[in-house]
Amino acid sequence: MRWYGKLFGFIAGALLFRPNPLFGGIIGLLLGHAFDSDWFQLGKDLPYRELGVTREATDAEIDLAYRRLMSQYHPDKVAGAAPELRAQAEKKARQINAAYDRIKSLRKR
């Protein structure tokens, strides 16, 4: 379990509410706990959206979506295209690879 959000939250809250540092520290501690526990879900669905699947998708569905998108955007597939199209395909392939790696690392935990 992560703890550093609570610590930084407590310190920041205490410094921001100088007239009553204990109150600020408690508020900061609660906000730090919320971030540590992923209550805000900041960017959690982005890799799934990139592959066009939901968070409830199975590993096989994720692999299938990854292969389908990579076969479409792989730089070797557009080798004879205009330089602008090749650059766009390379960028999209990097995004797809990053999303796939992120999903795999999230599911290992």
C-alpha positions as CSV (number, residue, x, y, z in Angstrom):
1,M,0.0,0.0,0.0
2,R,1.3,3.4,-0.9
3,W,1.9,5.9,1.9
4,Y,3.7,8.9,0.4
5,G,0.4,10.7,-0.6
6,K,-0.7,10.7,3.0
7,L,2.6,12.1,4.1
8,F,2.8,14.8,1.5
9,G,-0.9,15.6,2.0
10,F,-0.4,16.1,5.7
11,I,2.6,18.3,5.3
12,A,1.0,20.4,2.5
13,G,-2.3,20.7,4.5
14,A,-0.4,21.8,7.6
15,L,1.5,24.4,5.7
16,L,-1.5,25.8,3.8
17,F,-3.7,26.1,7.0
18,R,-1.1,27.8,9.2
19,P,-3.6,29.3,11.6
20,N,-4.7,25.7,12.5
21,P,-2.1,23.3,11.2
22,L,-3.7,20.2,12.8
23,F,-6.9,20.8,10.9
24,G,-5.0,21.3,7.6
25,G,-2.9,18.3,8.3
26,I,-6.0,16.1,8.7
27,I,-7.6,17.4,5.6
28,G,-4.3,16.9,3.7
29,L,-4.0,13.4,5.1
30,L,-7.5,12.5,3.9
31,L,-6.8,13.8,0.4
32,G,-3.5,12.0,0.3
33,H,-5.3,8.8,1.3
34,A,-7.8,9.3,-1.5
35,F,-5.0,9.6,-4.0
36,D,-3.1,6.6,-2.6
37,S,-6.2,4.5,-2.8
38,D,-7.0,5.6,-6.4
39,W,-10.4,7.0,-5.5
40,F,-10.1,9.6,-8.3
41,Q,-9.3,7.0,-11.0
42,L,-7.0,9.5,-12.8
43,G,-6.3,8.1,-16.2
44,K,-7.2,4.5,-15.3
45,D,-9.3,3.9,-18.4
46,L,-7.1,5.6,-20.9
47,P,-5.0,2.5,-21.9
48,Y,-8.2,0.5,-22.3
49,R,-9.8,3.2,-24.4
50,E,-6.7,3.3,-26.6
51,L,-7.1,-0.4,-27.4
52,G,-10.9,-0.1,-27.7
53,V,-11.8,-2.5,-24.9
54,T,-13.3,-2.1,-21.5
55,R,-11.7,-2.7,-18.1
56,E,-13.7,-5.9,-17.8
57,A,-12.2,-7.4,-21.0
58,T,-10.4,-10.7,-20.7
59,D,-6.7,-11.1,-21.4
60,A,-7.5,-12.8,-24.7
61,E,-9.8,-9.9,-25.8
62,I,-7.0,-7.5,-24.9
63,D,-4.4,-9.5,-26.9
64,L,-6.8,-9.7,-29.9
65,A,-7.5,-6.0,-29.8
66,Y,-3.7,-5.3,-29.6
67,R,-2.9,-7.6,-32.5
68,R,-5.7,-6.1,-34.6
69,L,-4.6,-2.5,-34.0
70,M,-0.9,-3.3,-34.5
71,S,-1.6,-5.1,-37.8
72,Q,-3.4,-1.9,-38.9
73,Y,-0.9,0.7,-37.7
74,H,2.4,-1.1,-37.8
75,P,5.1,1.0,-39.5
76,D,6.0,-1.8,-41.8
77,K,2.5,-1.9,-43.2
78,V,2.7,1.7,-44.4
79,A,6.3,1.6,-45.6
80,G,5.4,2.8,-49.1
81,A,3.0,5.6,-47.9
82,A,3.7,9.3,-47.7
83,P,6.1,10.4,-44.9
84,E,3.3,12.1,-43.0
85,L,1.2,8.9,-42.9
86,R,4.2,6.9,-41.8
87,A,4.9,9.3,-39.0
88,Q,1.2,9.1,-37.9
89,A,1.3,5.3,-38.0
90,E,4.5,5.2,-35.9
91,K,3.0,7.6,-33.4
92,K,-0.1,5.5,-33.1
93,A,1.9,2.3,-32.9
94,R,3.9,3.8,-30.0
95,Q,0.6,4.7,-28.2
96,I,-0.8,1.2,-28.8
97,N,2.3,-0.4,-27.4
98,A,2.4,1.9,-24.4
99,A,-1.3,1.2,-23.6
100,Y,-0.8,-2.6,-24.0
101,D,2.2,-2.5,-21.7
102,R,0.3,-0.4,-19.1
103,I,-2.6,-2.8,-19.1
104,K,-0.3,-5.8,-18.7
105,S,1.5,-4.1,-15.7
106,L,-1.8,-3.1,-14.1
107,R,-3.1,-6.7,-14.4
108,K,0.1,-8.2,-12.9
109,R,-0.6,-6.4,-9.6
